[in-house]
Amino acid sequence: MKIITRANAIINLKKYIGQDLRSLALKYKITTFETGKQNKGWKGLVLEKLAGLDTNISKAPNGLNFELKSVSFYLKEG
């Protein structure tokens, strides 16, 4: 299991700002709507992949002391 820090996850995610999540999901073979039914967790799985984290569907932390899908990110000026 790969555990990374929140700071490293943010650095990894910044590389993808402005890109289409669905296109990235298709690139990483993460099902979105292809089966005719929405995979409700596809966005979180894509973000985990882009952040460099091991993907999971549990609420347990997958980063060093954080769970990506429960962390709020905001633009910090400066």
N, C-alpha and C positions, 0 to 999 in steps of 0.2 A: 504494500500500500504506500503510495506516494503522498507525503504530507508536506505542504508548503505553507509559508507565512501569508498572512493577509496582504502584506505589502507586495509580495511577489505575485500573488493572484491579481492584484490591481494592475501591476505592470504588464502582465500577460494579457489581461482583458483590454487594456488601452490600445493594443495593436489592432483591435477589431472594431473600434468605434466607427459608426457610420455604415457598417456592412450589414447585409440582410441576414438575419438569424436563420431564416428558412433555408437559404442557399447553403449556409454553413452546416445546417443539420443534414442536408442531403449529401454534402461533401463527406461528413463523418458517419454517414449511414444511420442517422438517428431518425426513426419514424416520426412523422408529424401527422399527416392526414392520409397517407398513401393507402391505408387499409379501408378507407371510407369512414373511419371513426377517428376522432382526434385523440392523439396521445397527449393527455393533459400535462405531463411532465417534460415534454420535449424541450421547452425553452431552458429549463433548469439544467437538463442534461447537456445541452449545447454550451451553456455558460460554464459548467464545470469542466468540460473538455477544453474550452478556450483558455480557462484560467490555469490549466495544467494539473487539475485535481483528478483523482480517481472518481468516476461517476458512481453515484449511489442513489437509492430512493428512500433511505432512512433519514430520520431527523438527527442522527448522531453526527457530530462534527466530522467533516472530511478535510478540513484545513487545520492548521495549527491553532487550536482554540477558537475556531469559528466554523460555521456551516454556511456555505456560500448562499444558499437559497433563502436564508433568513437574515442576511446582512443587508442593510440599506447603504447604497452608495449615492453620493451627491457630488456635484462639481465644487471643487475648492479653488477659489481664486488665488493666484500668486504662486 
